[in-house]
């Protein structure tokens, strides 16, 4: 019996649209991201050019000294790319999204079950938006999440990650000076000085 060969239609060539016109992320897509993001506490989604991202070696000092997750979490250094690798990766991207949310709760900085639940929600929300973008055609989309991974009460590192499909590097693990980046984007932010003050958190999704 002769086998039948099926030829798939070739996609029509598309003209590259620069991000300067913001046509690469349409209002319809932004509306979808806002709608889904609100389920996870994401308050705003801002498209921006990756040349506004400030990379700095000193950010790694904050990870090495003063953070208990260094060498203890799959989403934090040294399990994440080094600065040279990050710089090479960033050259492969020109556009990104800044995801922002806030929390005003007295025990936000405390190690509590409620705090961990919120951290997991923010984390899953960012990854969920990344996957939505992938399905919309942004095949290079990858999340840089806010805060250390809390999917497990205690990370399995250096043993195999229990949630490899959810594992993502943090913003800081990519040597990103977040405050400097926000200044480049014209966003003012400040450190919460007391437990009752609003805490702002930011994630980044690299697009293309």
C-alpha positions as CSV (number, residue, x, y, z in Angstrom):
1,X,0.0,0.0,0.0
2,X,1.4,3.3,-1.1
3,X,2.0,5.8,1.8
4,X,0.3,9.1,1.4
5,X,2.5,12.2,2.1
6,X,0.9,15.1,3.6
7,X,2.5,18.5,3.1
8,X,1.9,21.1,5.8
9,X,1.2,24.7,4.6
10,X,4.1,27.0,5.1
11,X,3.5,30.1,7.3
12,X,3.2,33.4,5.6
13,X,6.4,35.5,6.1
14,X,5.9,38.1,8.8
15,X,7.5,41.6,8.8
16,X,9.5,42.1,12.0
17,X,7.8,44.7,14.2
18,X,10.1,46.8,16.4
19,X,9.2,47.1,20.1
20,X,9.5,50.9,19.8
21,X,6.0,50.9,18.4
22,X,4.8,48.5,21.1
23,X,3.2,46.5,18.4
24,X,5.1,43.4,19.6
25,X,2.9,43.3,22.7
26,X,-0.6,44.3,21.7
27,X,-3.2,45.9,23.9
28,X,-5.2,42.6,23.6
29,X,-2.3,40.6,25.0
30,X,-1.6,43.0,27.8
31,X,-5.3,42.9,28.7
32,X,-5.1,39.1,28.9
33,X,-2.0,39.3,31.1
34,X,-3.6,41.8,33.4
35,X,-6.7,39.7,33.7
36,X,-4.8,36.5,34.5
37,X,-2.2,38.3,36.7
38,X,-4.9,39.7,39.0
39,X,-5.7,36.2,40.1
40,X,-2.2,36.0,41.5
41,X,-1.9,39.5,42.9
42,X,-0.1,41.1,39.9
43,X,-1.2,44.7,39.8
44,X,0.5,46.0,36.7
45,X,2.3,44.6,33.6
46,X,4.7,47.0,31.9
47,X,6.5,46.3,28.6
48,X,10.0,47.7,28.3
49,X,13.3,47.3,26.4
50,X,15.9,45.1,28.0
51,X,18.6,47.8,27.5
52,X,17.0,49.4,30.5
53,X,18.0,46.5,32.7
54,X,21.0,47.3,34.9
55,X,23.4,44.5,35.6
56,X,25.9,44.7,38.4
57,X,28.4,42.4,40.0
58,X,27.7,43.8,43.5
59,X,24.2,42.3,43.4
60,X,25.8,38.9,43.9
61,X,27.4,40.2,47.2
62,X,23.9,40.7,48.6
63,X,23.2,37.0,47.7
64,X,26.4,35.7,49.2
65,X,26.3,37.8,52.4
66,X,23.1,38.4,54.2
67,X,20.8,35.9,52.5
68,X,20.2,32.4,53.8
69,X,19.3,31.0,50.4
70,X,22.8,31.3,48.9
71,X,24.1,27.8,48.1
72,X,20.8,26.4,49.5
73,X,18.2,27.0,46.7
74,X,18.0,26.0,43.1
75,X,16.7,29.4,42.1
76,X,19.6,31.3,43.7
77,X,23.4,31.5,43.3
78,X,25.6,29.6,42.7
79,X,23.0,27.3,41.1
80,X,22.1,30.1,38.6
81,X,24.2,31.6,35.7
82,X,27.2,33.7,36.4
83,X,27.5,37.3,35.3
84,X,29.3,36.6,32.0
85,X,26.6,34.0,31.1
86,X,23.8,36.5,32.0
87,X,25.3,39.2,29.8
88,X,25.4,36.8,26.9
89,X,21.9,35.7,27.5
90,X,20.6,39.3,27.7
91,X,22.0,40.0,24.2
92,X,19.5,37.4,22.9
93,X,16.6,39.5,24.2
94,X,15.3,43.0,23.4
95,X,12.0,43.1,25.1
96,X,10.6,42.2,28.5
97,X,7.7,42.7,30.9
98,X,7.9,44.1,34.4
99,X,5.3,42.5,36.7
100,X,4.5,44.5,39.9
101,X,2.4,43.8,43.0
102,X,2.2,44.9,46.6
103,X,1.4,43.6,50.0
104,X,0.5,45.3,53.2
105,X,0.6,42.9,56.1
106,X,2.3,43.0,59.5
107,X,3.8,39.5,59.2
108,X,5.0,39.8,55.6
109,X,8.7,39.7,56.6
110,X,8.2,36.9,59.1
111,X,8.7,33.2,58.4
112,X,5.1,32.1,58.5
113,X,2.8,29.7,56.7
114,X,0.7,32.6,55.4
115,X,3.8,34.4,54.1
116,X,5.0,31.2,52.3
117,X,1.5,30.8,50.8
118,X,1.7,34.3,49.3
119,X,5.2,33.8,48.0
120,X,4.1,30.6,46.3
121,X,1.1,32.4,44.8
122,X,3.3,35.2,43.4
123,X,5.8,32.7,42.0
124,X,3.2,30.5,40.3
125,X,1.5,33.6,38.9
126,X,4.7,34.8,37.2
127,X,5.3,31.3,35.7
128,X,1.7,31.1,34.6
129,X,2.0,34.3,32.7
130,X,5.2,33.1,31.1
131,X,3.4,30.0,29.9
132,X,0.5,32.0,28.5
133,X,3.0,34.1,26.5
134,X,4.6,30.9,25.2
135,X,1.3,29.7,23.9
136,X,0.7,33.1,22.3
137,X,3.9,32.7,20.3
138,X,6.6,34.1,22.5
139,X,8.7,31.0,22.5
140,X,11.7,32.6,24.2
141,X,9.7,33.8,27.2
142,X,11.4,33.0,30.5
143,X,10.6,34.3,34.0
144,X,12.9,35.9,36.5
145,X,10.8,35.7,39.7
146,X,10.5,37.7,42.9
147,X,12.1,36.4,46.0
148,X,13.6,33.0,46.7
149,X,11.6,29.9,45.7
150,X,9.2,28.7,48.4
151,X,7.5,25.9,46.5
152,X,9.1,23.5,49.1
153,X,9.3,24.3,52.8
154,X,13.0,23.3,52.5
155,X,14.7,23.2,49.1
156,X,16.2,19.8,48.0
157,X,19.3,21.6,46.7
158,X,21.8,20.2,45.8
159,X,19.7,17.1,45.2
160,X,17.3,17.1,42.3
161,X,14.6,19.8,42.3
162,X,11.2,18.4,43.2
163,X,9.4,20.9,40.9
164,X,11.7,21.2,37.8
165,X,8.9,22.6,35.6
166,X,8.3,25.4,38.0
167,X,11.9,26.2,38.8
168,X,13.0,29.7,37.7
169,X,15.9,32.0,38.6
170,X,15.2,35.0,40.8
171,X,15.6,38.6,39.5
172,X,18.6,39.1,41.8
173,X,20.3,35.8,40.8
174,X,20.6,37.3,37.3
175,X,22.7,40.2,38.8
176,X,19.9,42.6,38.1
177,X,20.1,45.9,40.1
178,X,16.4,46.2,40.5
179,X,16.3,49.7,42.0
180,X,18.6,50.9,39.2
181,X,16.4,49.2,36.6
182,X,13.3,50.8,38.0
183,X,14.9,54.2,37.9
184,X,15.7,53.7,34.2
185,X,12.0,53.0,33.7
186,X,11.0,56.1,35.6
187,X,9.5,54.2,38.5
188,X,10.1,55.5,42.0
189,X,10.3,52.9,44.8
190,X,11.5,52.8,48.4
191,X,12.3,50.2,51.0
192,X,9.5,49.5,53.5
193,X,10.8,50.7,56.8
194,X,8.2,49.2,59.1
195,X,5.9,46.1,59.1
196,X,2.8,48.2,58.4
197,X,4.2,49.8,55.3
198,X,3.4,48.5,51.8
199,X,5.9,46.1,50.4
200,X,6.4,46.2,46.6
201,X,7.6,43.1,44.7
202,X,8.7,42.8,41.1
203,X,9.2,40.0,38.6
204,X,10.5,40.2,35.0
205,X,9.6,38.1,32.0
206,X,12.1,38.2,29.2
207,X,10.3,37.9,25.8
208,X,12.3,38.2,22.6
